[in-house]
């Protein structure tokens, strides 16, 4: 009587095929997760730029644009004056986004009779692989 030890070639191929399918599904999910995380990091950079310009206006109220006017400031200027801590690239390559070409454009809306100050922000952040819409 012959005793059967081990697995047949068909059984091994079936297991390897199943493992391959499962790993391809997992890799796709992980890739999507990383893309989403980079987009969220980039959105946070834009939000930090808005917060930095608000803090800048607290100390430089003369820079607030007149109604219908606008004011632009580079990220480098906000960083040099301590309002922004830099812009780390969401790709985590150890580099930072371009501080000389990244900027915030603030336009003041409203009217002379309106007591509320309406500021509209256009944030332009330029990194190695990502860029704000409308830059």
DRENTIBA-825803 format. One record per residue (C-alpha): chain; residue in three letters; x negated, y negated, z; residue number from 1. Coordinates in steps of 0.25 Angstrom, whole numbers, padded with zeros to 4 digits. Last residue first. Layout:
N
+---+-----+-------+-------+-------+-----+
: c :   r :     x :     y :     z :   k :
+---+-----+-------+-------+-------+-----+
: A : ALA :     X :     Y :     Z : NUM :
...
+---+-----+-------+-------+-------+-----+
end
This chain:
135
+---+-----+-------+-------+-------+-----+
: c :   r :     x :     y :     z :   k :
+---+-----+-------+-------+-------+-----+
: A : UNK :  0011 : -0312 : -0039 : 135 :
: A : UNK :  0026 : -0309 : -0041 : 134 :
: A : UNK :  0027 : -0296 : -0034 : 133 :
: A : UNK :  0015 : -0294 : -0024 : 132 :
: A : UNK :  0003 : -0287 : -0029 : 131 :
: A : UNK : -0002 : -0273 : -0026 : 130 :
: A : UNK : -0014 : -0265 : -0031 : 129 :
: A : UNK : -0026 : -0273 : -0026 : 128 :
: A : UNK : -0018 : -0283 : -0018 : 127 :
: A : UNK : -0011 : -0296 : -0022 : 126 :
: A : UNK : -0001 : -0302 : -0013 : 125 :
: A : UNK :  0008 : -0313 : -0018 : 124 :
: A : UNK :  0019 : -0318 : -0009 : 123 :
: A : UNK :  0030 : -0327 : -0014 : 122 :
: A : UNK :  0036 : -0333 : -0002 : 121 :
: A : UNK :  0049 : -0342 : -0001 : 120 :
: A : UNK :  0050 : -0352 :  0010 : 119 :
: A : UNK :  0063 : -0358 :  0014 : 118 :
: A : UNK :  0063 : -0368 :  0025 : 117 :
: A : UNK :  0076 : -0370 :  0031 : 116 :
: A : UNK :  0082 : -0384 :  0033 : 115 :
: A : UNK :  0088 : -0385 :  0020 : 114 :
: A : UNK :  0091 : -0400 :  0015 : 113 :
: A : UNK :  0078 : -0402 :  0008 : 112 :
: A : UNK :  0080 : -0388 :  0001 : 111 :
: A : UNK :  0075 : -0374 :  0002 : 110 :
: A : UNK :  0064 : -0366 : -0004 : 109 :
: A : UNK :  0049 : -0367 : -0001 : 108 :
: A : UNK :  0040 : -0358 : -0009 : 107 :
: A : UNK :  0028 : -0350 : -0003 : 106 :
: A : UNK :  0018 : -0344 : -0012 : 105 :
: A : UNK :  0010 : -0333 : -0004 : 104 :
: A : UNK : -0004 : -0328 : -0010 : 103 :
: A : UNK : -0012 : -0317 : -0014 : 102 :
: A : UNK : -0023 : -0321 : -0024 : 101 :
: A : UNK : -0034 : -0324 : -0015 : 100 :
: A : UNK : -0031 : -0314 : -0004 :  99 :
: A : UNK : -0032 : -0302 : -0014 :  98 :
: A : UNK : -0027 : -0290 : -0006 :  97 :
: A : UNK : -0036 : -0284 :  0004 :  96 :
: A : UNK : -0046 : -0272 :  0002 :  95 :
: A : UNK : -0047 : -0260 :  0011 :  94 :
: A : UNK : -0040 : -0251 :  0000 :  93 :
: A : UNK : -0028 : -0250 :  0009 :  92 :
: A : UNK : -0019 : -0251 : -0004 :  91 :
: A : UNK : -0010 : -0261 :  0004 :  90 :
: A : UNK : -0022 : -0271 :  0002 :  89 :
: A : UNK : -0024 : -0279 :  0015 :  88 :
: A : UNK : -0020 : -0294 :  0015 :  87 :
: A : UNK : -0027 : -0302 :  0024 :  86 :
: A : UNK : -0024 : -0306 :  0039 :  85 :
: A : UNK : -0015 : -0318 :  0035 :  84 :
: A : UNK : -0013 : -0331 :  0042 :  83 :
: A : UNK : -0027 : -0332 :  0046 :  82 :
: A : UNK : -0031 : -0345 :  0038 :  81 :
: A : UNK : -0040 : -0336 :  0029 :  80 :
: A : UNK : -0029 : -0326 :  0027 :  79 :
: A : UNK : -0019 : -0336 :  0023 :  78 :
: A : UNK : -0028 : -0343 :  0013 :  77 :
: A : UNK : -0032 : -0329 :  0007 :  76 :
: A : UNK : -0017 : -0326 :  0006 :  75 :
: A : UNK : -0016 : -0338 : -0004 :  74 :
: A : UNK : -0006 : -0349 : -0001 :  73 :
: A : UNK :  0005 : -0355 : -0009 :  72 :
: A : UNK :  0015 : -0366 : -0006 :  71 :
: A : UNK :  0028 : -0369 : -0013 :  70 :
: A : UNK :  0037 : -0381 : -0015 :  69 :
: A : UNK :  0052 : -0381 : -0016 :  68 :
: A : UNK :  0054 : -0387 : -0003 :  67 :
: A : UNK :  0040 : -0391 :  0002 :  66 :
: A : UNK :  0030 : -0380 :  0004 :  65 :
: A : UNK :  0025 : -0377 :  0018 :  64 :
: A : UNK :  0010 : -0381 :  0018 :  63 :
: A : UNK :  0012 : -0392 :  0028 :  62 :
: A : UNK :  0016 : -0381 :  0038 :  61 :
: A : UNK :  0002 : -0375 :  0039 :  60 :
: A : UNK :  0002 : -0368 :  0052 :  59 :
: A : UNK :  0016 : -0362 :  0051 :  58 :
: A : UNK :  0015 : -0361 :  0036 :  57 :
: A : UNK :  0003 : -0352 :  0037 :  56 :
: A : UNK :  0011 : -0343 :  0047 :  55 :
: A : UNK :  0022 : -0342 :  0036 :  54 :
: A : UNK :  0011 : -0340 :  0025 :  53 :
: A : UNK :  0006 : -0328 :  0034 :  52 :
: A : UNK :  0020 : -0322 :  0035 :  51 :
: A : UNK :  0022 : -0322 :  0021 :  50 :
: A : UNK :  0008 : -0316 :  0018 :  49 :
: A : UNK :  0011 : -0305 :  0028 :  48 :
: A : UNK :  0024 : -0301 :  0021 :  47 :
: A : UNK :  0016 : -0300 :  0008 :  46 :
: A : UNK :  0006 : -0291 :  0015 :  45 :
: A : UNK :  0018 : -0283 :  0021 :  44 :
: A : UNK :  0024 : -0280 :  0007 :  43 :
: A : UNK :  0010 : -0275 :  0003 :  42 :
: A : UNK :  0010 : -0265 :  0015 :  41 :
: A : UNK :  0024 : -0261 :  0011 :  40 :
: A : UNK :  0020 : -0258 : -0003 :  39 :
: A : UNK :  0008 : -0250 :  0002 :  38 :
: A : UNK :  0017 : -0242 :  0011 :  37 :
: A : UNK :  0026 : -0239 : -0001 :  36 :
: A : UNK :  0015 : -0234 : -0010 :  35 :
: A : UNK :  0009 : -0225 :  0002 :  34 :
: A : UNK :  0023 : -0219 :  0004 :  33 :
: A : UNK :  0025 : -0216 : -0011 :  32 :
: A : UNK :  0011 : -0209 : -0011 :  31 :
: A : UNK :  0015 : -0201 :  0001 :  30 :
: A : UNK :  0028 : -0196 : -0005 :  29 :
: A : UNK :  0021 : -0193 : -0018 :  28 :
: A : UNK :  0010 : -0185 : -0011 :  27 :
: A : UNK :  0021 : -0177 : -0003 :  26 :
: A : UNK :  0029 : -0173 : -0016 :  25 :
: A : UNK :  0016 : -0169 : -0022 :  24 :
: A : UNK :  0012 : -0161 : -0010 :  23 :
: A : UNK :  0025 : -0153 : -0010 :  22 :
: A : UNK :  0024 : -0149 : -0024 :  21 :
: A : UNK :  0010 : -0144 : -0023 :  20 :
: A : UNK :  0013 : -0136 : -0010 :  19 :
: A : UNK :  0024 : -0130 : -0018 :  18 :
: A : UNK :  0015 : -0126 : -0029 :  17 :
: A : UNK :  0004 : -0121 : -0020 :  16 :
: A : UNK :  0014 : -0112 : -0013 :  15 :
: A : UNK :  0020 : -0106 : -0026 :  14 :
: A : UNK :  0006 : -0104 : -0031 :  13 :
: A : UNK :  0002 : -0096 : -0019 :  12 :
: A : UNK :  0015 : -0088 : -0020 :  11 :
: A : UNK :  0012 : -0085 : -0034 :  10 :
: A : UNK : -0002 : -0081 : -0032 :   9 :
: A : UNK :  0002 : -0071 : -0022 :   8 :
: A : UNK :  0000 : -0072 : -0007 :   7 :
: A : UNK : -0009 : -0065 :  0003 :   6 :
: A : UNK : -0010 : -0050 :  0006 :   5 :
: A : UNK : -0001 : -0039 :  0000 :   4 :
: A : UNK : -0004 : -0025 :  0006 :   3 :
: A : UNK : -0005 : -0014 : -0004 :   2 :
: A : UNK :  0000 :  0000 :  0000 :   1 :
+---+-----+-------+-------+-------+-----+
end
